[in-house]
Amino acid sequence: MVDIRIPIGLMFSIFGVIVTGYGLFTISDSEMYVKSLGTNVNIIMGLIMLAFGLVMLYLAKRKKKA
Amino acid sequence: MRLELSLIDYLIMIIYFVFVIGIGWFLKKYMKNANAFLEAGRSMPAWVAGLAFISTNLGALEVMGMSGSGMKYGMLTAHFFWVGAIPAMIFLAIFMMPFYYGSKARSVPEFLKLRYDEKTRALNAFLFATMTILASGISMYALAILMENVLGWDFNMSLWISALIVLCYTYLGGLSSAIYNEVLQFFIIVIGLLPLVVLSLQDIGGWSGLKDSLATIATAKGYAPDVYTTTWKHAGDAVANPMGTAWYGILFGLGFVLSFGYWCTNFLIVQRAFAAENVNAARKVPLIGAIPKMFIPFLIIVPGVIALALFNDPSKHFTLPLDASGNPIYDYTIIMLLKQYLPAGVLGLGITALLASFMSGMAGNVSAFNTVWTYDIYGSYIRKPTGNEEADGKHYLHVGRIATVAGVLLSIAAAYIASKFGNIMDFLQTIFSMINAPLFAVIFLGMFWKRTTGHAAFSGLLIGFLSALLHHGLTAPAGATTMVKGGWITILHTYPVEMAQNFWTAIIACSIATIVTVAITLVTKQKRTEAELKGLVYSLTPKLEEEDVPWYQRPSGLAVIVGVIFVILTIMFW
């Protein structure tokens, strides 16, 4: 059957790209980030998700080779 | 209290929907017979089934309810995740799983049939099937009403859409699809709620800032200053903590009866371990699930505890909707925190996390319901297997699919009944939740005492259940206004809080079931031969051989690791 890490990796990579992109797009909108105590959480969470997604894809790929 | 979502938030939600349905669609081609559809072909790796095991339990009511309890009772709520879960999960993995998995039973009711007899199976199967439908209906209702109040979504629309998405992927890919999606949902729940924990903790001044703010609140209510940030320290006396329960109530009521009843016998949970690829993987499933389970309090209880501090600090402008008598509605804690801290973008992730928790819980109910219906009710009373394996596999696959649709439709009906007659549904759910405690007694005796007979098990289950009902009818928590909370016969005893009443109901049900089962076993004759009981009873089953892998990959090694983390957390938050 399919390796579940592939859809998980794909989905989080897409989320990562979209959310990081949105974070960059709104980087000068300081009013929007007053809620999150001045932190641009979109960039941070976006990068975390992108990294997580890529690790999942890498693990799935490595197993396929073995 | 309206929360506005942006385009980006909806985009995230839609991508998530595409992936969950996509997983089901992708698995469709493997669904060739009932075994693949209802049991995932017993092919799941331990880590996949282990994360699904914990994700099913992490339903919407759990996430909303436990963060609400965090706000109400403080860190004491973590007992539900530590002493109220971990010992039972270790016990299930090490001692019970070899018989469950080794018996080749496809469901818990079927295990009862193999170990005892048909009537014991029937009693359990019917009660269980009703309970799962009620549970999924009630959580569907809770989610839809939350979305209506906070996001302004139409009640009917969110009800039908969320139900139809779950139906889509469970219909297409069966248990495999439910399990795969639960793993995906697990990661979404963690990642979606993570920024909330970090930001709210930062806002309140870290753990020490939290302790300081809560000390004032606790003192004002007449408790010790650290009552909201400790777990056992103030459990010496029931009146010394907001949960109103003393240490023995927590230890026996929650830590033993309720938790063993839930984790070791609830088919909804155990089914994930049944889907594992071999007996050693099945034994590792609850242990792998136990590791994230122990850390979930930091994700959902800690924000609730922080919400209590925020709520009492006017400068934070944190509000919760109030009920008719002016008390905050605690179930809204998590969504109001999302509103407080998350800007567009991560907000979409947070809302998706709530939807994911709802779906994982509901898919769990549906996939357990269709299995029990197909094998234990349809397959034993309506059309028994013909012996032609291929034709049977196809026939029951068809039945399983119809049961999936019927299960979802019945849940939707239950959700509408809950919206009209909320009290009746709460009452029914309370009653059906009483089936677990006696069930644990009966299964435990069956696995470890070869003499236990079918008549005894049936009577134990029935009388245990009825005595729980009787206790609920004769007692009530203090200040209860509705009959739903108990006392519907007459009130003989009043408990300080509802939780104490629940604990005692379970303790009584389990004790009476044990006494009745033992007593009737002693006066009835065992009809099963020792050969028939091989693989089902401890003393008649050859010991399992340990795998040839490093110690930490063996069930026993993992159990030690889980146990050590459990002890460390308990001491840290004593």
Chai-1 contact restraints between the chains, C-beta under 6 A:
chainA,res_idxA,chainB,res_idxB,connection_type,confidence,min_distance_angstrom,max_distance_angstrom,comment,restraint_id
A,M1,B,Y30,contact,1.0,0.0,6.0,A-B,restraint_1
A,V2,B,F26,contact,1.0,0.0,6.0,A-B,restraint_2
A,I4,B,V48,contact,1.0,0.0,6.0,A-B,restraint_3
A,I4,B,Y180,contact,1.0,0.0,6.0,A-B,restraint_4
A,I4,B,V183,contact,1.0,0.0,6.0,A-B,restraint_5
A,P7,B,F19,contact,1.0,0.0,6.0,A-B,restraint_6
A,P7,B,I23,contact,1.0,0.0,6.0,A-B,restraint_7
A,I8,B,L184,contact,1.0,0.0,6.0,A-B,restraint_8
A,M11,B,F19,contact,1.0,0.0,6.0,A-B,restraint_9
A,V19,B,G345,contact,1.0,0.0,6.0,A-B,restraint_10
A,Y22,B,I8,contact,1.0,0.0,6.0,A-B,restraint_11
A,Y22,B,G345,contact,1.0,0.0,6.0,A-B,restraint_12
A,M32,B,P343,contact,1.0,0.0,6.0,A-B,restraint_13
A,Y33,B,P343,contact,1.0,0.0,6.0,A-B,restraint_14
A,K35,B,Y341,contact,1.0,0.0,6.0,A-B,restraint_15
A,K35,B,P343,contact,1.0,0.0,6.0,A-B,restraint_16
A,S36,B,L199,contact,1.0,0.0,6.0,A-B,restraint_17
A,S36,B,Y341,contact,1.0,0.0,6.0,A-B,restraint_18
A,S36,B,P343,contact,1.0,0.0,6.0,A-B,restraint_19
A,L37,B,Q202,contact,1.0,0.0,6.0,A-B,restraint_20
A,V41,B,P195,contact,1.0,0.0,6.0,A-B,restraint_21
A,V41,B,V346,contact,1.0,0.0,6.0,A-B,restraint_22
A,N42,B,G345,contact,1.0,0.0,6.0,A-B,restraint_23
A,N42,B,V346,contact,1.0,0.0,6.0,A-B,restraint_24
A,M45,B,P195,contact,1.0,0.0,6.0,A-B,restraint_25
A,M45,B,V346,contact,1.0,0.0,6.0,A-B,restraint_26
